[in-house]
């Protein structure tokens, strides 16, 4: 069952909105590829967390570079 707007798996309930929205996007794509709901939910949340962790790391690196530019 695809998820939309405020309709999302209970395990996403306490996630920050940006992570929850990305997880729903990923989980829906996985469902369309034929994955079962449990797998889609777990992978969606894992990949969403990784996505934002990577973005945060990239932002921190860029900030460090800016701080060290003469």
N, C-alpha and C positions, 0 to 999 in steps of 0.2 A: 504494500500500500504506500504510494508516494505521500510525502509530507509537504505541507505548505503553511506559510504564515505562522500562526501560533499553534499549529498542529504538528507536533514533533514527538519523537520517542521520549518516554519518561526519563530515560538515562541522560537526556540532554537538558533536563529541567534546570539544573543548577549551574550550567555552563554560562560564561559570559555571552552576551547576545552575538557578538561578532564570531565567536567560535561556533556557537549553536547554528547560526545561519549558514556558515561554511560547511559544517558537518551535515546539515540537511541537504545542501546542494550536492555534496559528494555522495551521500547515501542514496539519494534519488537516482543519480547517474549509475551507481552500482546496481540498483534494483532494475533499471532499464537494461543493464547488461546480463541480467538473469541471476544475480546473486540473491540468496535468501535474506530475509529481513534482519535476522540476528547478525549475520556477517556484515551486511551493509551498514548497520548501526555502529558496530564496533570499529570497522575500518574507517567509516566516515568521521567519527570522533577522533580517532588516532591521527588521520591525515590532516584534519582541520587544526589540531593542536600543533602538529609539525609545521604546517604552513605558516602559522602566526609566530611560532618560535623562530623559524628561519627569517621571516620578515623583521622581527625584532633584532636578531643578530646582525642582519644586513644594515639596519638603521644604526646600530651601535658602532659597527665598523666604519660607516660613513661619517658618523659624528667624531670618532677618534681621528680619522683622516683630516677632517675639517679643523679639529683642535690642534693638529700638528702642522698645519700648513702655515708657512711663513709669509 
